[in-house]
Amino acid sequence: MARRPREYADGRRRRRPVLVVLAAVAVMAALVAADGIRRYVEGEAELRTDPAFYALPTAIPDGKPGSLIRSEPIASAPAGSTAWRVVYRSQDMAGAEVPVSGVVLVPNTPAPPEGRTVVAWGHPTTGAAPQCAPSLGLDPFQYVEGMHELLAEGYAIAATDYPGLGIPAASSYLLGIPESNSVLDIVRAAGHIEEAQTGDDVILWGHSQGGQAVLFAAERAAEYAPELTVRGVAVAAPAADLIALMSDDISDISGVTIASFAIPAYTQAYADRFGEDAIEAILTPAGAEATPRIAELCLLTQNEKIHAIAGPLVGGYVTSNPATTEPWKTMLQENSAGGTPLTVPVFVGQGEADELVIPAATEKYVSLLCSQKADVSFHRFPGIDHGLAAYASVPELLLWLDALEAGTPPSTCP
């Protein structure tokens, strides 16, 4: 991996105790707060110019996946780093070219001769409409969990928005193939930014929806992007098993919201195979009326509006459980991780108070990985809910990355 190892004078690897890591995270939090005012002011200025960057011409010359369409520096980059907003080429569910937006960040420290190792970040759900793209926010790095710690370690970060967010295109929400394509292609795109000085070594890191995206990227990288070397994949509360996710959540407001984002994406992606009527038959009349209205809203920033529409539909949104009803059962299975055994080390973090991705679902997925002979480092965090799963994972993630670099990734499998 392209990162200078920390060593004692006699050449032995220096291991970081957990308390040292926790202290470093605390110091980092203080530095982040101190830098907030500058970034807010510069972020406000960038919001006035962002729309022009995302407005692409009708005809874009064809290019290879991962090739840049455009890029521009981001003035509100975190202190000690340089960042770019990018639009690059990727591929959709059918293999057609699709433009995707995102951000690339690198630390302002010398890169090793072979280039920086890239952490490809998969963000949690922000919505399914173009305006919900993380890179469009006042803080385009807000959802890159562990960003400051990773930059301090010398990693570059490439964070895709996913197809359909930022640049208008067919939604890729919870569709493993287009999501994972965009994760791998932004690493390629970073390689076209000369100043970023990135290499071919990649760490995949994602939370929730992003966990599904990076797990699919790990499964598909050897075929889709063989020039990249994926060293490991790390996830926090991953949406790995969509059958379990839908069964666990469809009877509450979170399930209605997730399904409202997913149904338009799946309808468009699978219409040729199953037909729109068969896919949308899962909805009650009230659900069919509400779905497009919810799908245009962004999670977190428009929660009140989402809850006002979705709340009254709890218990009356679908006619049956999608996880047990065709063609939804097949579609959800095809977009669940685990179909291809992973051959790289895996880190999994899970909050025990998570009510969205239920701990039992993650434990079941970890058991599957272990049965497939993967090297899995599984960490449970008492009292941590879904929203904090990735942040809680960061200290253990840094230790896992050290072990990964040393060639001794730990495994908690029996």
Secondary structure by P-SEA (a helix, b strand, c coil): ccbbbbbcccccbbbbcaaaaaaaaaaaaaaaaaaaaaaaaaaaaaaacccccccccccccccccccccbbbbbccccccbbbbbbbbbbccccccbbbbbbbbbbcccccccccbbbbccccccccccccccccccccccccccaaaaaaaabbbbbbbcccccccccccccccaaaaaaaaaaaaaaaaaccccccccbbbbbbccaaaaaaaaaaaccccccccccccccccccccccaaaaaaaccccaaaaaaaaacaaaaaaacccccccccccccccaaaaaaaaaaaaccccccaaaaaaaacccccccccccccccaaaaaaaaaacccccccccbbbbbbbcccccccaaaaaaaaaaaaaaccccbbbbbcccccccccccaaaaaaaaaaaaaacbbbbccc
